[in-house]
């Protein structure tokens, strides 16, 4: 693929957190590509390493205790891991912006929302403060908030409105890549769909690439072009949404789909994934999913599975596929 068609490329990324209780292996040698003007979904359970991946892309891993052991991140031509904080200040907001999980803590409580949007604009564009505040009002209008509320403080807004402000801050400088880290988790169910629709519409308008971090497969089906499934710090399957949803390959992905309610049979019992997510300070040898996998064999516990490309766009990391006849048993709903 031509580099001009790639908004983000992550190569062999390893992120760890060194604590008194041991080393947390948060991200373990992952590769990830987001195509320009497309949306990649990053799916996995809590603790899979999704947020650590996003923070590494933004070069915001807290140190200590966090450390990026190795890897390469190319963001619209910028090698971000080799950049200093002062250099990254010019990249964050302009080249890449992030919508954080909790809008309640993402905003500064002592600054008006207009000032907070204007602050980002002033950092990247040579305009006056008056012009920046006027742009801030326009951004508020764009996300469905009356521009006159630019003088409000965060405590005067509802949770949904705060998240809209966070979206306005993220998009005010038209970044090439938008990272949305479970942007509706802290919101009421009634407004989650509105916020997701807003993000999707603005992304289309601005022609922005997006990495959408979520645990909700329904959101992925609705918004994403491609999806990567993450488990215990590794990407175990990736491909187009159609490939992963209709031709599921990895046993963990199979487990995620099988544990969803059956919309055609309300009396059908869920099929949960047995066992627990492994302790990231003490990952099992070989495949981390092997202790929970019904297809696991002795070989699975000995070595980390290699990436196997089913097609040019569909990858699975599973030792069982070394046997040509291997198939999983995905329940169709």
C-alpha positions as CSV (number, residue, x, y, z in Angstrom):
1,X,0.0,0.0,0.0
2,X,1.3,3.5,-0.9
3,X,2.3,5.5,2.2
4,X,0.1,8.4,0.9
5,X,-2.9,6.2,1.5
6,X,-2.0,5.5,5.2
7,X,-2.9,7.9,8.0
8,X,-1.3,5.8,10.8
9,X,1.1,2.9,10.9
10,X,2.1,1.2,14.1
11,X,4.8,-1.4,13.9
12,X,5.9,-3.9,16.6
13,X,4.7,-1.7,19.5
14,X,5.5,-2.8,23.0
15,X,4.3,-0.9,26.1
16,X,4.9,-1.8,29.7
17,X,4.2,-0.3,33.1
18,X,6.9,-1.1,35.7
19,X,5.4,-1.2,39.2
20,X,6.3,-2.4,42.6
21,X,4.0,-5.4,42.1
22,X,5.6,-6.4,38.8
23,X,5.7,-5.4,35.1
24,X,2.4,-4.9,33.4
25,X,2.7,-6.1,29.8
26,X,0.0,-3.8,28.3
27,X,0.8,-3.9,24.6
28,X,2.7,-6.8,23.2
29,X,4.2,-6.4,19.7
30,X,1.2,-5.1,17.8
31,X,0.9,-3.9,14.2
32,X,-1.9,-1.6,13.2
33,X,-2.7,0.4,10.1
34,X,-5.4,3.0,9.6
35,X,-6.0,4.0,6.0
36,X,-6.6,7.6,5.1
37,X,-10.3,8.7,5.4
38,X,-11.3,5.4,6.8
39,X,-12.4,4.2,10.3
40,X,-10.6,1.4,12.1
41,X,-12.3,-0.2,15.1
42,X,-10.1,-1.5,17.9
43,X,-12.1,-4.0,19.9
44,X,-11.4,-5.9,23.1
45,X,-12.2,-6.4,26.8
46,X,-11.2,-4.0,29.5
47,X,-7.5,-4.4,30.1
48,X,-6.7,-5.6,26.6
49,X,-4.4,-2.7,26.0
50,X,-6.6,-0.5,23.8
51,X,-6.1,2.8,25.7
52,X,-2.4,2.2,26.1
53,X,-2.2,1.8,22.3
54,X,-4.0,5.2,21.9
55,X,-1.8,6.9,24.4
56,X,1.3,5.6,22.7
57,X,0.1,7.0,19.4
58,X,-0.3,10.4,21.1
59,X,3.0,9.9,22.8
60,X,1.3,10.4,26.2
61,X,2.3,7.2,28.0
62,X,2.8,8.4,31.6
63,X,6.5,7.9,32.6
64,X,7.1,6.5,35.2
65,X,5.7,3.9,35.4
66,X,5.0,3.5,31.6
67,X,7.6,2.9,29.1
68,X,7.6,2.2,25.3
69,X,10.0,-0.7,25.0
70,X,10.2,-0.7,21.3
71,X,8.1,0.0,18.2
72,X,7.6,2.5,15.4
73,X,4.7,4.9,15.0
74,X,4.3,6.8,11.7
75,X,1.6,9.4,11.8
76,X,1.0,11.2,8.5
77,X,4.8,11.0,7.9
78,X,5.8,12.0,11.5
79,X,7.9,9.4,13.5
80,X,6.2,10.3,16.8
81,X,8.2,8.1,19.1
82,X,11.4,9.9,18.3
83,X,9.9,13.4,18.8
84,X,10.4,15.6,21.9
85,X,7.5,16.9,23.9
86,X,7.8,20.4,22.3
87,X,7.7,18.8,18.8
88,X,4.7,16.7,19.7
89,X,2.8,19.8,20.8
90,X,2.7,20.9,17.2
91,X,1.4,17.4,16.2
92,X,-1.2,16.9,18.9
93,X,-4.4,18.7,17.9
94,X,-3.2,19.4,14.3
95,X,-2.2,16.0,13.0
96,X,-3.9,13.8,15.6
97,X,-6.6,14.5,18.2
98,X,-8.2,12.4,20.8
99,X,-11.7,12.1,22.3
100,X,-11.2,10.7,25.8
101,X,-13.5,8.3,27.6
102,X,-14.8,10.5,30.3
103,X,-15.9,14.0,29.4
104,X,-16.4,14.8,33.1
105,X,-12.6,14.9,33.6
106,X,-11.5,15.9,30.2
107,X,-12.3,19.6,30.5
108,X,-10.6,22.2,32.7
109,X,-13.2,23.3,35.3
110,X,-11.8,26.9,35.7
111,X,-11.9,27.8,32.0
112,X,-14.9,28.5,29.9
113,X,-15.6,26.0,27.2
114,X,-15.0,28.8,24.6
115,X,-11.6,29.5,26.0
116,X,-10.7,25.8,26.0
117,X,-11.6,25.4,22.3
118,X,-9.8,28.7,21.4
119,X,-6.7,27.5,23.3
120,X,-6.2,24.6,20.9
121,X,-6.8,26.9,17.8
122,X,-4.3,29.5,19.1
123,X,-1.7,26.8,19.6
124,X,-1.7,25.8,15.9
125,X,-2.9,28.9,14.0
126,X,-1.6,32.4,13.8
127,X,-4.8,34.3,14.6
128,X,-5.9,36.7,17.3
129,X,-7.7,35.6,20.5
130,X,-10.8,37.3,19.3
131,X,-10.8,35.4,16.0
132,X,-10.1,32.1,17.9
133,X,-13.1,32.7,20.2
134,X,-15.3,33.4,17.2
135,X,-14.1,30.1,15.7
136,X,-14.8,28.4,19.0
137,X,-18.4,29.6,18.8
138,X,-18.7,28.2,15.3
139,X,-17.3,24.9,16.4
140,X,-19.9,24.8,19.2
141,X,-22.7,25.4,16.7
142,X,-21.3,22.6,14.5
143,X,-21.6,20.1,17.4
144,X,-25.1,21.2,18.2
145,X,-24.5,23.7,21.1
146,X,-25.6,27.3,20.9
147,X,-22.5,29.5,20.3
148,X,-23.7,31.9,23.0
149,X,-22.8,29.2,25.6
150,X,-19.1,29.7,24.9
151,X,-18.9,31.6,28.2
152,X,-20.3,28.7,30.2
153,X,-18.1,26.6,32.4
154,X,-18.1,22.8,32.2
155,X,-20.1,22.4,35.4
156,X,-23.0,24.3,33.7
157,X,-23.2,21.6,31.0
158,X,-24.7,18.1,31.0
159,X,-22.6,15.0,30.3
160,X,-23.7,14.8,26.7
161,X,-22.9,18.5,26.1
162,X,-19.5,18.1,27.7
163,X,-18.7,15.3,25.3
164,X,-19.8,17.5,22.4
165,X,-17.4,20.2,23.6
166,X,-14.6,17.6,23.8
167,X,-15.4,16.6,20.2
168,X,-15.3,20.3,19.2
169,X,-11.8,20.7,20.8
170,X,-10.6,17.5,19.0
171,X,-11.9,18.7,15.5
172,X,-11.3,22.4,15.7
173,X,-7.9,22.2,13.8
174,X,-9.1,19.6,11.4
175,X,-6.7,16.8,12.4
176,X,-5.7,14.0,9.9
177,X,-6.4,11.3,12.5
178,X,-9.1,11.3,15.2
179,X,-8.8,8.8,18.1
180,X,-12.0,8.1,19.9
181,X,-11.5,6.1,23.1
182,X,-14.9,4.7,24.0
183,X,-16.5,8.1,23.5
184,X,-19.9,7.2,24.8
185,X,-19.1,5.0,27.9
186,X,-19.8,7.7,30.4
187,X,-23.0,8.9,28.7
188,X,-26.7,8.0,29.1
189,X,-27.9,5.4,26.7
190,X,-30.5,7.8,25.3
191,X,-27.8,10.2,23.9
192,X,-25.0,7.7,23.0
193,X,-26.5,7.2,19.5
194,X,-26.7,11.0,19.0
195,X,-23.0,11.5,19.9
196,X,-21.8,8.6,17.7
197,X,-23.9,9.9,14.8
198,X,-22.3,13.4,15.4
199,X,-18.8,12.0,15.4
200,X,-19.4,10.0,12.2
201,X,-21.0,12.9,10.3
202,X,-18.2,15.3,11.3
203,X,-15.6,12.7,10.3
204,X,-17.2,12.5,6.9
205,X,-17.4,16.3,6.6
206,X,-13.8,16.8,7.6
207,X,-12.5,13.7,5.7
208,X,-10.8,12.6,8.8
209,X,-9.3,9.1,9.5
210,X,-10.4,7.6,12.7
211,X,-9.3,4.9,15.2
212,X,-12.4,4.0,17.2
213,X,-11.7,2.2,20.5
214,X,-14.7,0.3,21.8
215,X,-16.0,-3.0,23.3
216,X,-19.3,-2.7,21.4
217,X,-19.4,-4.8,18.2
218,X,-22.7,-3.0,17.2
219,X,-20.9,0.3,17.1
220,X,-18.1,-1.3,15.0
221,X,-20.7,-2.7,12.5
222,X,-22.3,0.7,12.2
223,X,-19.3,3.0,12.0
224,X,-16.1,1.2,10.9
225,X,-14.6,0.0,7.7
226,X,-12.1,-2.3,9.3
227,X,-11.7,-3.9,12.7
228,X,-8.8,-5.2,14.8
229,X,-9.6,-7.5,17.7
230,X,-7.2,-7.2,20.7
231,X,-6.7,-9.7,23.5
232,X,-4.1,-9.4,26.4
233,X,-2.1,-6.8,24.5
234,X,-2.0,-8.5,21.1
235,X,-4.1,-8.2,18.0
236,X,-5.5,-11.6,17.3
237,X,-7.6,-10.9,14.3
238,X,-8.0,-8.0,11.9
239,X,-9.7,-7.4,8.6
240,X,-12.6,-5.5,7.0
241,X,-15.8,-5.4,9.0
242,X,-17.5,-7.8,6.6
243,X,-14.6,-10.3,6.8
244,X,-14.4,-10.4,10.5
245,X,-18.2,-10.4,11.1
246,X,-19.1,-12.9,8.4
247,X,-16.0,-15.1,8.2
248,X,-14.8,-15.0,11.8
249,X,-11.5,-16.9,12.3
250,X,-10.1,-16.5,15.8
251,X,-11.6,-18.4,18.7
252,X,-11.6,-15.3,20.8
253,X,-13.6,-13.3,18.2
254,X,-15.9,-16.3,17.9
255,X,-16.4,-16.1,21.7
256,X,-17.3,-12.4,21.5
257,X,-20.0,-13.0,18.9
258,X,-21.3,-16.1,20.6
259,X,-21.8,-14.2,23.8
260,X,-24.1,-11.7,22.2
261,X,-27.9,-12.1,22.7
262,X,-29.7,-13.9,19.9
263,X,-32.2,-11.4,18.4
264,X,-34.1,-14.1,16.7
265,X,-34.6,-16.2,19.9
266,X,-35.2,-14.3,23.1
267,X,-35.2,-17.5,25.1
268,X,-31.8,-18.6,23.9
269,X,-29.0,-18.7,26.5
270,X,-25.8,-16.8,26.1
271,X,-22.6,-18.7,25.4
272,X,-20.0,-16.9,27.6
273,X,-16.2,-17.2,27.2
274,X,-15.1,-19.4,30.0
275,X,-12.4,-18.3,32.5
276,X,-10.9,-14.9,33.1
277,X,-8.7,-12.5,31.3
278,X,-5.1,-13.3,32.2
279,X,-3.1,-11.1,34.7
280,X,-1.0,-8.7,32.5
281,X,1.8,-9.0,35.0
282,X,1.8,-12.8,34.6
283,X,0.8,-13.7,31.1
284,X,0.8,-17.4,30.2
285,X,3.4,-18.7,27.8
286,X,2.5,-19.1,24.2
287,X,-1.0,-17.9,23.3
288,X,-2.6,-15.8,26.0
289,X,-6.1,-17.0,25.1
290,X,-5.1,-20.7,25.3
291,X,-6.4,-21.3,28.9
292,X,-9.9,-20.1,27.8
293,X,-9.9,-21.7,24.3
294,X,-11.9,-24.8,23.6
295,X,-9.7,-25.6,20.6
296,X,-6.4,-25.3,22.5
297,X,-3.8,-28.0,22.2
298,X,-0.4,-28.5,23.8
299,X,1.4,-26.5,21.1
300,X,-0.7,-23.4,21.9
301,X,0.9,-23.1,25.3
302,X,4.4,-23.3,24.0
303,X,4.8,-20.4,21.5
304,X,3.1,-17.2,20.6
305,X,1.1,-17.7,17.4
306,X,2.3,-16.1,14.2
307,X,0.1,-13.8,12.0
308,X,-1.5,-15.8,9.2
309,X,-3.0,-13.8,6.3
310,X,-6.2,-15.4,5.1
311,X,-6.5,-12.8,2.4
312,X,-4.8,-9.5,1.5
313,X,-6.8,-7.8,4.2
314,X,-7.8,-10.5,6.7
315,X,-5.3,-11.7,9.4
316,X,-5.6,-14.2,12.2
317,X,-3.0,-15.1,14.9
318,X,-3.8,-18.6,15.9
319,X,-1.6,-21.7,16.0
320,X,-4.5,-24.0,15.1
321,X,-4.5,-22.6,11.5
322,X,-1.3,-24.5,10.9
323,X,-3.7,-27.4,10.3
324,X,-5.4,-26.7,6.9
325,X,-8.6,-28.4,8.0
326,X,-9.2,-26.3,11.1
327,X,-12.5,-24.5,11.4
328,X,-14.2,-22.7,14.3
329,X,-17.9,-23.1,15.2
330,X,-19.4,-19.7,15.0
331,X,-23.0,-19.6,16.0
332,X,-25.1,-17.8,13.4
333,X,-27.8,-15.5,14.8
